Amino acid sequence: MSKYQLKWGILAVGGIAETFARDLTVSPETRGVKDIEHIIVAAAASSSQQRAQAFLEKVGVRNAKAYGSYKELVQDSNVDIIYIATPHSHHYQHAMLCLEAGKNVLCEKAFTTNAAQAKILIEKAREKNLFLMEAAWTRYFPISQYVRDQIRSGAIGTVQRTFADLSSIVPAGVLKEDNRLISPKLAGGVLLDTCIYSLTWVFQTLYSTQDKPSPPQVLSSARKNIAGTDEHTSILLTFPRQQGGDAHGIATASMHVASDADGTGSLPAVRVQGTDGEIQIFHPCFRPTKSRLARSNGKTEEKDWPQLGPGKGSGWWNGFGNEVGKSNNAEGEGHGMFWEADECAYALKDGHKESRVQMLAESLEVMEVMDEVRRQNGIVFPHDIETTDYPVEIAR
Ligand SMILES: NC(=O)c1ccc[n+]([C@@H]2O[C@H](COP(=O)([O-])OP(=O)(O)OC[C@H]3O[C@@H](n4cnc5c(N)ncnc54)[C@H](OP(=O)(O)O)[C@@H]3O)[C@@H](O)[C@H]2O)c1
């Protein structure tokens, strides 16, 4: 059987681009996926061709084109789909660049700076009959599929609420005004950077699992940092339902407390609570590897969800840090970004124009929630990254 080959272009060669690209080099057969293949055929850095070339060498990709500008990359006729890995402040401009050039797009989270931008990208993708997907990679993990399946099958009764947190203490000295984590110029703050994962869990347990979901009501409180973006944010979402009453989602993120306070990974970062039990997902909720299902009948099910890769002895490392001894992950372990890449391949193979796991309407809904949190808390970004005009040169 011939395999479906998806040819990738990588737009930006920073930290997450490296992790994603390394994951693409793992054979899909390692995770039991036999009918698709990922090939990186090009990468582009914003400033120089040499940086793109160095990136390709670092991630172990040969025979791929290296470009010194994003504009050259989108003109490469050999590229099927472009993975956008610039800061979220820049996603709208770069996704438009790709779509206008006729390229399918997988765009890093947060999808855009605001919902208006997301809406226009979706319209543009539809107008051009192109595939577009938010890179909400956690949703594509088998553990996420398992949780959604448990909820749909009624394993914990009617779900009443979900708590989800992604917080880690950022040392005060790091948080200078121009740091990307807080700078308004790069759409900084925990809301778009990390609370998006808490929202991912709230949405995939309370919204995606409904047949006809409605938008949630939003209440929120955000404490601001010296740059005027948010550093400690709590969101209460009320999801209206036809049956079972409204469900509550509590999504939090902070730079001043830690989800994993004792550093052992033994504290639940997500709790999905139903009338007959609870599902717990352990920290970190962006890349969880452990779940516990606790039923009110006293039965519990604990599961490990390893991210498969080339394995011990391979001398291959991935994860933040990417290098031997610096990676958060063990030798030979995948980071898990290949699951979302597989979804892109299957969708394109079968002619779909959006993910089957997270529809674009849901990505837009999540952006609407984040807009509302920003409105309630007066979090404003500069005009050049909020605008829906295109093309716009964003000030460095
Ligand atoms: N899925 C995940 O787990 C995950 C983890 C971390 C970050 N992210 C998301 O991925 C995106 C990139 O994050 P990152 O950690 O990879 O950032 P990063 O290491 O700073 O890399 C960002 C890249 O974007 C390019 N870029 C273009 N314009 C830029 C500008 N004005 N300022 C800064 N960089 C600019 C840079 O240049 P070149 O083109 O020259 O490389 C840089 O390499 C963000 O949206 C972030 O939220 C996702």
The ligand as an SDF file (V2000), in Angstrom:
LIG
                    3D

 48 52  0  0  0  0  0  0  0  0999 V2000
    2.5430   24.0970   21.0630 N   0  0  0  0  0  0  0  0  0  0  0  0
    3.3730   24.3840   22.0460 C   0  0  0  0  0  0  0  0  0  0  0  0
    3.6570   23.5860   22.9360 O   0  0  0  0  0  0  0  0  0  0  0  0
    4.0250   25.7150   22.0800 C   0  0  0  0  0  0  0  0  0  0  0  0
    5.1180   25.9190   22.9070 C   0  0  0  0  0  0  0  0  0  0  0  0
    5.7640   27.1390   22.8580 C   0  0  0  0  0  0  0  0  0  0  0  0
    5.2720   28.1250   22.0250 C   0  0  0  0  0  0  0  0  0  0  0  0
    4.1730   27.9180   21.2660 N   0  0  0  0  0  0  0  0  0  0  0  0
    3.6450   28.9640   20.3670 C   0  0  0  0  0  0  0  0  0  0  0  0
    4.4780   28.9990   19.2210 O   0  0  0  0  0  0  0  0  0  0  0  0
    4.6990   30.3340   18.8110 C   0  0  0  0  0  0  0  0  0  0  0  0
    6.2150   30.5830   18.7990 C   0  0  0  0  0  0  0  0  0  0  0  0
    6.7480   30.3660   20.0920 O   0  0  0  0  0  0  0  0  0  0  0  0
    8.2870   29.9890   20.3210 P   0  0  0  0  0  0  0  0  0  0  0  0
    8.4160   29.6110   21.7390 O   0  0  0  0  0  0  0  0  0  0  0  0
    8.7700   29.0670   19.2870 O   0  0  0  0  0  0  0  0  0  0  0  0
    8.9610   31.4270   20.1020 O   0  0  0  0  0  0  0  0  0  0  0  0
   10.4540   31.7490   19.6700 P   0  0  0  0  0  0  0  0  0  0  0  0
   11.3820   30.6810   20.0920 O   0  0  0  0  0  0  0  0  0  0  0  0
   10.6980   33.1490   20.0990 O   0  0  0  0  0  0  0  0  0  0  0  0
   10.3900   31.6890   18.0650 O   0  0  0  0  0  0  0  0  0  0  0  0
    9.5660   32.5430   17.3340 C   0  0  0  0  0  0  0  0  0  0  0  0
   10.0950   32.6650   15.9230 C   0  0  0  0  0  0  0  0  0  0  0  0
    9.2620   33.5390   15.1960 O   0  0  0  0  0  0  0  0  0  0  0  0
   10.0360   34.3690   14.3570 C   0  0  0  0  0  0  0  0  0  0  0  0
    9.5840   35.7640   14.3940 N   0  0  0  0  0  0  0  0  0  0  0  0
    9.0830   36.4550   13.3650 C   0  0  0  0  0  0  0  0  0  0  0  0
    8.7860   37.7060   13.7280 N   0  0  0  0  0  0  0  0  0  0  0  0
    9.1200   37.8310   15.0300 C   0  0  0  0  0  0  0  0  0  0  0  0
    9.0630   38.9020   15.9610 C   0  0  0  0  0  0  0  0  0  0  0  0
    8.6360   40.1150   15.6360 N   0  0  0  0  0  0  0  0  0  0  0  0
    9.4960   38.6630   17.2140 N   0  0  0  0  0  0  0  0  0  0  0  0
    9.9530   37.4630   17.5740 C   0  0  0  0  0  0  0  0  0  0  0  0
   10.0200   36.4060   16.7260 N   0  0  0  0  0  0  0  0  0  0  0  0
    9.6100   36.6000   15.4590 C   0  0  0  0  0  0  0  0  0  0  0  0
   11.4640   34.3290   14.8260 C   0  0  0  0  0  0  0  0  0  0  0  0
   12.3420   34.3590   13.7670 O   0  0  0  0  0  0  0  0  0  0  0  0
   12.7410   33.3470   12.5690 P   0  0  0  0  0  0  0  0  0  0  0  0
   11.7050   33.2680   11.5430 O   0  0  0  0  0  0  0  0  0  0  0  0
   13.9300   34.0140   12.0340 O   0  0  0  0  0  0  0  0  0  0  0  0
   13.0070   32.0410   13.2220 O   0  0  0  0  0  0  0  0  0  0  0  0
   11.5100   33.2200   15.8760 C   0  0  0  0  0  0  0  0  0  0  0  0
   12.4030   32.2030   15.5620 O   0  0  0  0  0  0  0  0  0  0  0  0
    3.9020   31.2150   19.7750 C   0  0  0  0  0  0  0  0  0  0  0  0
    2.6560   31.5170   19.2160 O   0  0  0  0  0  0  0  0  0  0  0  0
    3.7020   30.3420   21.0060 C   0  0  0  0  0  0  0  0  0  0  0  0
    2.4970   30.6140   21.6880 O   0  0  0  0  0  0  0  0  0  0  0  0
    3.5610   26.7210   21.2560 C   0  0  0  0  0  0  0  0  0  0  0  0
  1  2  1  0
  2  3  2  0
  2  4  1  0
  4  5  1  0
  4 48  2  0
  5  6  2  0
  6  7  1  0
  7  8  2  0
  8  9  1  0
  8 48  1  0
  9 10  1  0
  9 46  1  0
 10 11  1  0
 11 12  1  0
 11 44  1  0
 12 13  1  0
 13 14  1  0
 14 15  2  0
 14 16  1  0
 14 17  1  0
 17 18  1  0
 18 19  2  0
 18 20  1  0
 18 21  1  0
 21 22  1  0
 22 23  1  0
 23 24  1  0
 23 42  1  0
 24 25  1  0
 25 26  1  0
 25 36  1  0
 26 27  1  0
 26 35  1  0
 27 28  2  0
 28 29  1  0
 29 30  1  0
 29 35  2  0
 30 31  1  0
 30 32  2  0
 32 33  1  0
 33 34  2  0
 34 35  1  0
 36 37  1  0
 36 42  1  0
 37 38  1  0
 38 39  2  0
 38 40  1  0
 38 41  1  0
 42 43  1  0
 44 45  1  0
 44 46  1  0
 46 47  1  0
M  CHG  2   8   1  16  -1
M  END
$$$$
